[in-house]
Amino acid sequence: MSYTHDRLLKNVTIDEAERRVREALSDKGFGVLTEIDVQATMKKKLDVDMAAYRILGACNPKMAHQAIGIEPKVGAMLPCNVILRETPEGTEVNAIDPVESMAAIDNDELKSVAGEVRKLLADAVQAA
């Protein structure tokens, strides 16, 4: 099984893809807590060029609060990362599958919450 939910936005710039992803995430109750421009960071730190690559740290506060209440250390695995990668065909969107990323935590109640978040993220990726 894949550890991400994926979609290729053909002939869509990374800026337009980011706008669409943020809107789709917001529609599903997520906000973006962190933003990392990997392309700029690699250029600054290593002086290497690479295609545009951004990481958005998405959080659904209601679901995060519920998960932390069930398993206090789960915050080490938050927020849910969504990446935007420039490709020759357009922009690829990849969102973490929280069920897969939390598989090591043996807690059925948490797995249920992760399943709800999985659906919301997958829906947001498809709506972008």
Buried (B, 14 or more C-beta within 10 A) or exposed (E): EEEBBEBBBEEBEBEBBBEBBBEBBEEBBBBBBEEBEBBEEBEEEEEEEBEBBBBBBBBBEEBBEBBBEBBEEBEEBBBBBBBBBBEEEBBBBBBBBBBBBBEEBEBEEBBEBBEBBBBBBBBBBEBB
